[in-house]
Amino acid sequence: MSHGINIGRISGIRITLDWSLILIFLLVAFNLGAEVFPTWHPGWSPLLSWAVAIAAAVLFFASVLVHELSHALVAKIYDVPVRSITLFLFGGVANIDHDPDSPKEEALIAGVGPLTSIALGIGFIILLRLLSTVPTGAADNPLAALEHLGPVATLLAWLGPINILVGVFNVIPAFPLDGGRVFRALLWALTRDLRTATRWASRAGQAFAWMLIITGVAMAFGIQVPVFGGGLVQGLWFAFIGWFLNTAAVASYRQVIIRELLQDVPVRRLMRCQLPPTIDPQSPVSTLVDDYLLATGQALFLVGNPIQGTVGVVRARDVQIVPREQWPMTPVSWIMHAVADLPQTAPDDNAFEALQTLGRLDVDEMLVMENGSMVGLLRRQDIARWLELESHNGGGRARPGTLADSQS
């Protein structure tokens, strides 16, 4: 299920724009067009200021995309699958299927991002120096020097420092920032334990996040912070970034725990062998509602018959696409999902990989197939229940209370 706009592929990697990107794009463009560029260039017309502001916002997010592509391309060198890159409210993220296999890979994949942003920033500044000249009298006055820049030079003057700032911010050793991932790689190399390294890196990330939240709240209440200033909007933005980083740090640690609990578990151990009731594909939707949904309370049923076997699956929510008055005339086959179109796994497949597939496709269950026949159903809720039991019972390599600890 898509949560944004797919704009194409680069080197086989799908590029997606999340809807939240619209908000930050408008904020950046508004800040530049209404405040920054009119201050730099009092003589510019509003049309020119806004045109350069929109171009700057587009090029900024193009720079973020290059940053994320650098992560993805290095990951591909080490055969770490990269599904997509998503640009969203806080910049971008490369959606990598699993953690790298060694501290070296982790450090290289994470470290290339900030280096790319800093290199872009330096490159923009060098281009600025090559393309613009500042009158001698204005050299000692930065604002006067900016006023003499043309539109292209103005773009470069803003893009250079902002990319360097992005690179420097990402170097901070706060997981899951790039610097935090390099920090985790160092801890991983020292402890030879990914989980321990992730726990400590996550705690460092949470500490930094809470520092941002506290700072943001202080700024919102009028306290002036050196360099960053103060104010309600600025303070709320700091607090929001802190909240996001804290959530991401906790989620990343939880993901490592889940991977550890499931990495040696086959699907057959978690699948539901008792299959849901089967309804004939030619039965009307009214029969599905009256004799199956309402009578059993279940939300999913197989579709098939003794001759064809199982041909599909129908869920309670699928009924909503048919107007009520058409239920008696509409066959279940019209609203079902064909077996070939449903996510599938095998009994001996890895449960963690199956869980990743469920998350990637944003579905709650997948068919378990063996020798062309359906032998079970793997549901997200059954995996969650098993994880909870294993964590509290010390199953696998987990200690009692693992999942609770990861949410602290």
N, C-alpha and C positions, 0 to 999 in steps of 0.2 A: 504494500500500500504506500503510495507516494505522499509525502508531507511537504512537497515543494514543487518547483518547476525544474524539469530536466532540460538542460540547455545543450547537451551533447556529450561527447567523450573525447578525452585526451589520452593518448597512449593506452587505450582500452579502459580507462577509468571514467566512470560516469560522473558528470559534474551536475550538482543540484543546487538550486537557490531556494533556501528555506523562506517561508513567508515572513518570518521575523526580520529578514534582511531589509525589507521595505522600510521598517521603522528606523533602523540605524542609518540606512542610506539617506532618508529624509532629514534626520537629525544632523548628519555630517554636512549635507548640501545646504541646509538652512543656516547652520553655524557659519559656514564659509561665505555663503552668498549674502547673508544679512549682517554679519559682524566682521569677520576676518578680512575679506577682500575689500570691502568698502573702507576699512581702516587703513589697509595698505595702499589703496589707490582711491583717494577722495575724488579724483577727476574722472573715474570710470563711470559709465552709465550703468544703471541697475541691470539692464539686459546683459551687458558684458560680464558684470560681476557674477550673475547667476549662471551664465553659460560656462564660465571658468570653474565655478563651484561644482556644477553637475559633472563636468569633465574630471575634476579632481576626485570626486566621490567614486566615479566609475574606475578611474585608474588606481585608486586606493584599494578597492576590492579586487581588482585584477592583480595587484601586488600580493594581497592575502592569498589569492588563488595560487600564485607562483610559490609562495611559502609552503602551502599545503602540498602542492605537486612535488616539491623537493622531498618531503617526507615520503610520499607515495612511490616516487621513482627509486629512492634508495631502498625502500621496503621490498620492491619488486626484484631488486638485485639479489636480495637474500631470500627470495621465494616466499615472502610473507604476503599473502593475498590482500589486495586493496580493492574493496567493492566500489567505493565512491568517495567523492569529496563534496562536502556540503558547506556552503557559505551561509552563515546565519547571524543572529543578533550580535554575538561576541566575536565575530571574525570568521573562522573556518575550522573544519575538522576533517581529517582523513580517516575514513571508516575502515580500519584494518581488522581482518577477521580474528586474529589472535595475537597474543604477545610474541615478540621475537624469541628465538630459541637460545640466545646467549646475551650476556651483558654487553659485549662488543656490538652486536647488531642493534640492541636497544639504544646504546649511546650514539651510534652513527645515524640511525633513523631519526632520533629526536634532535640531535645536535645540528643537523643540516638545516633545519627550519630557521632558527635565529640567525645563523650565518648567512642564509639566503636573504633575509629581510635587511640585515645590516649591509650586505653587499649591494642590494638594490638601492638603499638609501645613499650609500657612498657614490654609486653610479649616477644617481640623479643629481647629486651635488656637483660632481665632476662635469656633467653635461651643462649644468647651470653656469659654472665658471667659463666653460668654452663658448657658450651661446650669448652671454650677457657681459656688458661692461658697465661699471658704475662710475659716474662723474667723480672727479677728485674731491670736490667739495662735500659730497654726500657719503664718502667712505667712512667717516667717523660717526655717522648717524644711521643706525640700522633701519629705522622707519623711513627715513629719506631715501636710503639706498633701495628699499623695497619699492618705493613709489616709482622709480625709474625702470622697473622691470616690465617687460611685455607680458602678454597672456601666457605664452609657452614657458617663459622663464619663471613666472609666478607659480605655475603648476609645479615646476621642478623644485622651486624654493620651499614649497609646502610638502611635496612628496618625499624629498630627501630626509629631512628630520623626522617625519612621522614614521617612515619605515625603519629608521634607526631606533626610534622609541619602541616600536613593536618588537624589534629584535632584542633589545635590552630587557624589555618587560618579560619576554618569554625565556630569558636566561635565568630569571629568578628561580632558585631551587625549591619551588613549591609545586608538588604534584597536584594535578596532571599537566601543568605547564611543561614546555619542552625542557626547561632547566630542571624541573622536578623529575622528569623521566631520566635525564642524564644522572641526576643524584641517585635515583633508584638503581640505575645500571651499576653505579659505583658500589652501592650497598649490596647489590646482588653479587658482584664480583667478590666482595669481602666476606659475605656470609654464605654464599653458594646456596641461598634459599630465596626464591622469588617472592614467596609469601611474606617472609620477614622483611625483606627489602621494601615491598609494597606497603606493608603496614607502617613502617617508619617514614617512608616518603609521603604516604597519605596523611600522616599526622602533621608533618611539616607543612603540607599543602593546606590542611585545615587551620593550622595556626596562622598562616599568612592570610587565609580567607577571613578569619575572624578579626584580624588586625584591620583589614580593609573595611569590614562591616562596622567596627567600632569607630574607625576614622570617619567613615561616611556619615554615621549618625551624629558624630561631633560636628562635622561640617554643616549638616542640615540644621543644627541648632545654633549656628552662628559662629562657631569656633574657626578661626583662620589657621589653616595648615600651611607651613612653609612650602613654597613651590606650587602647591595645588590650590591654595586659596580656600574659599568656603562657599556657602550658599546651599539652598535647598536642593536644586537640581543636581549640582555637582556631588553633593553628599549622598543623595539617593542613588546616583549612578555608581559611586564607589561601593555602597552597601549592596547594590544589586549584583555587581561583579563578584564581590566577596561571597554572596549567597550562592552564586552559580559555581564558583570554584570549590566551595565547601561541598556542595552536592556532588560535583564531579569526582572529587577526591574520595568521598565515601563510596560512590558507585563503582569506581575503579578497583578499590580494595575488595568490595563485595564480589566483583567479577572474578578476581583471582581466586577467592575462596570457592566460588561455585565451580570454577574450572578444576580446582584441585579435588573437590568432592566427586565430580562426575567424570574425570578424565579416564578412569579405568572401569566405568560402569557401562555395560551393554544396554541397548534399548529394551531388550526382552525383560530386563529386571524391573523396568518401570512401566512398561506398556500395560494397557488394560486389555486382557485377553477376552473378557466377556463383551462381545460386540453389541452395539445398539440394535434395537428392532429394525427389521427391513420392511419397507413399503414398496409396493409394485409401482413402477414408473408411470403406468397409465392411470393410477388412482387419482381422483381429483384432489385439489388442494383442500377442499372442505373435509375430506376424509382424513387427511394428514392432521388438520387442526383438531377435529372432534375425537378421532379414535387414537391418535398418537400423542400430539402435543398436550392436549388437555387431560387425556386419560392417564398418561405416564408421568408428566411433569418433566420429561427430558427435553433437551434443546437440540439434539442432533440425532438423525436417523440415517440408516443406509437405504439406498434405493436399488432395487434389483428384483430378480425372480429366479426360480430354479433353473430355467433354461439359459438365461443370460448371465447369471451370477450377479455380483455387485457391480453396478454400472456408475454409481455416483453417491453423493452425500447431500442431504438437505438439512438446513438449520432453521431454527425458529424464525430468525430474522429474515430469512429468504421469503417468507410468506408476505412480508410487507410490500413487496414489489407488485403484488397482484391486488387490484381493488376487490373489496369484500364481495361485491355482487357477482364477480367473475370466478370465485372459488370453485363452485360446482362444475364449471365448464373447463377449467384449466388443469391439465395433467401435471402431476408432480415433476415429471421429466422436464417440464418447461422452466422450472425454477431451480432444479438441482445443479450441483457442481459435478462434472464428470470426473471419474477416477483419474484419468490422464492429466487433468488440470490441477489436481490437488498435490500438496507437498507429501512426499513419501520417504520412508526410511526402511531399514531392514532390521531384523531382531538383533543382529550382531554388530550393528553400527554403534558408534560412540554416542552416548547420551548428551554430552556437552555440545558436540557438533549439531545434534538434532535440536537442542535448545536454541543454539545460535540461529538455525534455520527458521524456527518458529518466530524468533524475535525479528529477524531480517524481513520476513514476509508479513509480519504483524498478524499472525493467525494463532488460534488457541489450540489446535490439534493437527496431527498429521497421521496419515495411514501407515501402518506397519505391514509391509508386503514381503512375501517369501514365495519364490517359485511362481510368481504371477498371481498369487492368491493373497487376499487380505487376511492376516492372522491376528491383528490387534489394532489398537488405537493409542497413540501417544498424545497425552494432553498436557498442556502447560501446567494446569493446576495439580496434576499428579506429580510432576517433577518438583514443583514448589513444596508440596507436602513431604515428599521424600527428603528433600534438602533440609527442611526444618527438623524432621525426625533424626536425620544423620548428624546434624550439627549439635543437637541437644544430647544425643546419645554417644557422641564422640566417635561416630562412624568414619570410615576412611582414615584420612590423616587429620581430620578436624578435631579440635578440642571442644568440650561442652561449652555452649554459649558463643560459638564462633560468629554466627550470623548476627546475634545481638551485639557482640563487640564491634562488628564492622559498621554498625549504624550509630555508634557513639560519636 
